[in-house]
Amino acid sequence: MADNINQQLTTAMAGEEVSHPEWDEPIICRVEVDLPSWLSQLAGGREWEVYAEDEAENCISFAMREKAAKTPKLAEVTLYHNGYAVVDVEGKSLFDGSLTAGTSDCAHLTYYHADSGEKITLN
């Protein structure tokens, strides 16, 4: 009897896991990054500013420099559309990895319905 009930519960739970038509809708994932704060965390406590940007098909690169430094350091931050990022300061790699893995408090993921643009709130 108990085995029969467990089997019914398992079957019901499996059906619930598979039946999610709302998950079949296309979504857009947007990664927002506070570049100056993130670069300050990676490179030290100096303030940074974006002075140029260049967009390619699969990424956007930002040229950055330290503010209020006698000899400001230069940095390049490249954010790929898939959530991957590369940060170089003075030719030295400081970050090479995924922002979508929760690697920085300065990066936030937001999801939207592709059709309506409505924000999706995750629990």
CYANA upper distance limits for C-alpha pairs under 8 A (distance plus 0.5 A):
  1 MET  CA      5 ILE  CA      6.92
  2 ALA  CA      6 ASN  CA      6.66
  3 ASP  CA      7 GLN  CA      6.58
  4 ASN  CA      8 GLN  CA      6.76
  5 ILE  CA      9 LEU  CA      6.68
  6 ASN  CA     10 THR  CA      6.55
  7 GLN  CA     11 THR  CA      6.60
  8 GLN  CA     12 ALA  CA      6.60
  9 LEU  CA     13 MET  CA      6.54
 10 THR  CA     14 ALA  CA      6.57
 11 THR  CA     15 GLY  CA      6.73
 12 ALA  CA     16 GLU  CA      6.88
 13 MET  CA     17 GLU  CA      6.81
 14 ALA  CA     18 VAL  CA      6.88
 15 GLY  CA     19 SER  CA      6.54
 16 GLU  CA     20 HIS  CA      7.91
 20 HIS  CA     24 ASP  CA      7.91
 21 PRO  CA     25 GLU  CA      8.08
 25 GLU  CA    113 HIS  CA      7.81
 25 GLU  CA    114 ALA  CA      8.32
 26 PRO  CA    113 HIS  CA      6.92
 26 PRO  CA    114 ALA  CA      5.99
 26 PRO  CA    115 ASP  CA      7.88
 27 ILE  CA    111 TYR  CA      7.14
 27 ILE  CA    112 TYR  CA      6.03
 27 ILE  CA    113 HIS  CA      5.14
 27 ILE  CA    114 ALA  CA      5.27
 28 ILE  CA    111 TYR  CA      6.11
 28 ILE  CA    112 TYR  CA      5.61
 28 ILE  CA    113 HIS  CA      6.81
 28 ILE  CA    114 ALA  CA      6.13
 29 CYS  CA    109 LEU  CA      7.17
 29 CYS  CA    110 THR  CA      6.26
 29 CYS  CA    111 TYR  CA      5.08
 29 CYS  CA    112 TYR  CA      7.03
 30 ARG  CA    109 LEU  CA      6.17
 30 ARG  CA    110 THR  CA      5.63
 30 ARG  CA    111 TYR  CA      6.71
 30 ARG  CA    112 TYR  CA      8.45
 31 VAL  CA     83 GLY  CA      7.23
 31 VAL  CA     99 LEU  CA      8.50
 31 VAL  CA    100 THR  CA      8.17
 31 VAL  CA    107 ALA  CA      7.14
 31 VAL  CA    108 HIS  CA      6.18
 31 VAL  CA    109 LEU  CA      5.18
 31 VAL  CA    110 THR  CA      6.99
 32 GLU  CA    107 ALA  CA      6.03
 32 GLU  CA    108 HIS  CA      5.74
 32 GLU  CA    109 LEU  CA      6.96
 32 GLU  CA    110 THR  CA      8.38
 33 VAL  CA     38 TRP  CA      8.12
 33 VAL  CA    106 CYS  CA      6.10
 33 VAL  CA    107 ALA  CA      4.85
 33 VAL  CA    108 HIS  CA      7.03
 34 ASP  CA     38 TRP  CA      6.57
 34 ASP  CA    106 CYS  CA      5.79
 34 ASP  CA    107 ALA  CA      7.08
 35 LEU  CA     39 LEU  CA      6.46
 35 LEU  CA    106 CYS  CA      8.04
 36 PRO  CA     40 SER  CA      6.63
 36 PRO  CA     47 GLU  CA      7.08
 36 PRO  CA     48 TRP  CA      5.40
 36 PRO  CA     49 GLU  CA      6.52
 36 PRO  CA     50 VAL  CA      8.23
 37 SER  CA     41 GLN  CA      6.80
 37 SER  CA     47 GLU  CA      8.14
 37 SER  CA     48 TRP  CA      8.17
 37 SER  CA    106 CYS  CA      7.24
 38 TRP  CA     42 LEU  CA      6.80
 38 TRP  CA    104 SER  CA      7.99
 38 TRP  CA    106 CYS  CA      6.14
 39 LEU  CA     43 ALA  CA      6.24
 39 LEU  CA     44 GLY  CA      8.11
 39 LEU  CA     48 TRP  CA      7.50
 40 SER  CA     44 GLY  CA      5.51
 40 SER  CA     45 GLY  CA      5.57
 40 SER  CA     46 ARG  CA      6.19
 40 SER  CA     47 GLU  CA      6.79
 40 SER  CA     48 TRP  CA      7.36
 41 GLN  CA     45 GLY  CA      7.16
 42 LEU  CA     94 LEU  CA      7.11
 42 LEU  CA     95 PHE  CA      8.33
 43 ALA  CA     89 VAL  CA      7.99
 43 ALA  CA     94 LEU  CA      8.04
 46 ARG  CA     66 GLU  CA      7.02
 46 ARG  CA     67 LYS  CA      7.78
 47 GLU  CA     66 GLU  CA      6.26
 47 GLU  CA     67 LYS  CA      5.97
 47 GLU  CA     68 ALA  CA      8.20
 48 TRP  CA     64 MET  CA      7.03
 48 TRP  CA     65 ARG  CA      6.04
 48 TRP  CA     66 GLU  CA      4.89
 48 TRP  CA     67 LYS  CA      5.97
 49 GLU  CA     64 MET  CA      5.93
 49 GLU  CA     65 ARG  CA      6.13
 49 GLU  CA     66 GLU  CA      6.88
 49 GLU  CA     67 LYS  CA      7.06
 50 VAL  CA     62 PHE  CA      6.90
 50 VAL  CA     63 ALA  CA      6.39
 50 VAL  CA     64 MET  CA      4.90
 50 VAL  CA     65 ARG  CA      7.20
 51 TYR  CA     62 PHE  CA      8.11
 51 TYR  CA     63 ALA  CA      6.36
 51 TYR  CA     64 MET  CA      6.13
 51 TYR  CA     65 ARG  CA      7.64
 52 ALA  CA     62 PHE  CA      6.36
 52 ALA  CA     63 ALA  CA      5.54
 52 ALA  CA     64 MET  CA      7.62
 53 GLU  CA     60 ILE  CA      7.57
 53 GLU  CA     61 SER  CA      6.02
 53 GLU  CA     62 PHE  CA      4.87
 53 GLU  CA     63 ALA  CA      6.47
 54 ASP  CA     60 ILE  CA      6.24
 54 ASP  CA     61 SER  CA      5.70
 54 ASP  CA     62 PHE  CA      7.06
 55 GLU  CA     59 CYS  CA      6.63
 55 GLU  CA     60 ILE  CA      4.75
 55 GLU  CA     61 SER  CA      6.78
 56 ALA  CA     60 ILE  CA      6.42
 58 ASN  CA     80 TYR  CA      6.39
 58 ASN  CA     81 HIS  CA      6.24
 59 CYS  CA     78 THR  CA      7.19
 59 CYS  CA     79 LEU  CA      6.02
 59 CYS  CA     80 TYR  CA      4.57
 59 CYS  CA     81 HIS  CA      6.02
 60 ILE  CA     78 THR  CA      6.24
 60 ILE  CA     79 LEU  CA      5.96
 60 ILE  CA     80 TYR  CA      6.99
 61 SER  CA     76 GLU  CA      7.27
 61 SER  CA     77 VAL  CA      6.06
 61 SER  CA     78 THR  CA      4.67
 61 SER  CA     79 LEU  CA      6.79
 62 PHE  CA     76 GLU  CA      6.14
 62 PHE  CA     77 VAL  CA      5.64
 62 PHE  CA     78 THR  CA      6.82
 63 ALA  CA     74 LEU  CA      7.90
 63 ALA  CA     75 ALA  CA      6.45
 63 ALA  CA     76 GLU  CA      5.24
 63 ALA  CA     77 VAL  CA      7.16
 64 MET  CA     74 LEU  CA      6.31
 64 MET  CA     75 ALA  CA      5.51
 64 MET  CA     76 GLU  CA      6.54
 64 MET  CA     77 VAL  CA      8.13
 65 ARG  CA     72 PRO  CA      6.62
 65 ARG  CA     73 LYS  CA      6.17
 65 ARG  CA     74 LEU  CA      5.03
 65 ARG  CA     75 ALA  CA      6.56
 66 GLU  CA     72 PRO  CA      5.42
 66 GLU  CA     73 LYS  CA      6.07
 66 GLU  CA     74 LEU  CA      7.28
 67 LYS  CA     72 PRO  CA      7.30
 68 ALA  CA     72 PRO  CA      7.98
 73 LYS  CA     89 VAL  CA      7.57
 73 LYS  CA     90 GLU  CA      6.85
 74 LEU  CA     89 VAL  CA      6.42
 74 LEU  CA     90 GLU  CA      6.11
 75 ALA  CA     87 VAL  CA      7.73
 75 ALA  CA     88 ASP  CA      6.03
 75 ALA  CA     89 VAL  CA      4.69
 75 ALA  CA     90 GLU  CA      6.53
 75 ALA  CA     91 GLY  CA      8.25
 76 GLU  CA     87 VAL  CA      6.36
 76 GLU  CA     88 ASP  CA      5.83
 76 GLU  CA     89 VAL  CA      7.03
 77 VAL  CA     85 ALA  CA      7.74
 77 VAL  CA     86 VAL  CA      6.35
 77 VAL  CA     87 VAL  CA      5.05
 77 VAL  CA     88 ASP  CA      7.06
 78 THR  CA     85 ALA  CA      6.09
 78 THR  CA     86 VAL  CA      5.70
 78 THR  CA     87 VAL  CA      6.96
 79 LEU  CA     83 GLY  CA      7.40
 79 LEU  CA     84 TYR  CA      6.66
 79 LEU  CA     85 ALA  CA      5.09
 79 LEU  CA     86 VAL  CA      7.24
 80 TYR  CA     84 TYR  CA      5.68
 80 TYR  CA     85 ALA  CA      6.46
 83 GLY  CA     98 SER  CA      6.24
 83 GLY  CA     99 LEU  CA      5.96
 83 GLY  CA    100 THR  CA      6.03
 84 TYR  CA     96 ASP  CA      8.18
 84 TYR  CA     97 GLY  CA      6.06
 84 TYR  CA     98 SER  CA      4.74
 84 TYR  CA     99 LEU  CA      6.32
 84 TYR  CA    100 THR  CA      7.95
 85 ALA  CA     95 PHE  CA      7.75
 85 ALA  CA     96 ASP  CA      6.38
 85 ALA  CA     97 GLY  CA      6.09
 85 ALA  CA     98 SER  CA      6.51
 85 ALA  CA     99 LEU  CA      7.03
 86 VAL  CA     93 SER  CA      8.06
 86 VAL  CA     94 LEU  CA      8.33
 86 VAL  CA     95 PHE  CA      5.96
 86 VAL  CA     96 ASP  CA      5.01
 86 VAL  CA     97 GLY  CA      7.17
 87 VAL  CA     93 SER  CA      6.44
 87 VAL  CA     94 LEU  CA      6.04
 87 VAL  CA     95 PHE  CA      5.45
 87 VAL  CA     96 ASP  CA      7.02
 88 ASP  CA     92 LYS  CA      5.69
 88 ASP  CA     93 SER  CA      4.87
 88 ASP  CA     94 LEU  CA      6.16
 88 ASP  CA     95 PHE  CA      7.68
 89 VAL  CA     93 SER  CA      7.01
 89 VAL  CA     94 LEU  CA      7.37
 98 SER  CA    103 THR  CA      7.76
 99 LEU  CA    103 THR  CA      6.16
 99 LEU  CA    104 SER  CA      7.29
 99 LEU  CA    107 ALA  CA      7.18
100 THR  CA    109 LEU  CA      7.58
102 GLY  CA    107 ALA  CA      8.14
110 THR  CA    119 LYS  CA      7.99
110 THR  CA    120 ILE  CA      8.08
111 TYR  CA    119 LYS  CA      6.47
111 TYR  CA    120 ILE  CA      5.80
111 TYR  CA    121 THR  CA      7.98
112 TYR  CA    117 GLY  CA      6.00
112 TYR  CA    118 GLU  CA      5.92
112 TYR  CA    119 LYS  CA      4.84
112 TYR  CA    120 ILE  CA      5.72
113 HIS  CA    117 GLY  CA      5.54
113 HIS  CA    118 GLU  CA      5.86
113 HIS  CA    119 LYS  CA      6.96
113 HIS  CA    120 ILE  CA      7.23
114 ALA  CA    118 GLU  CA      8.44
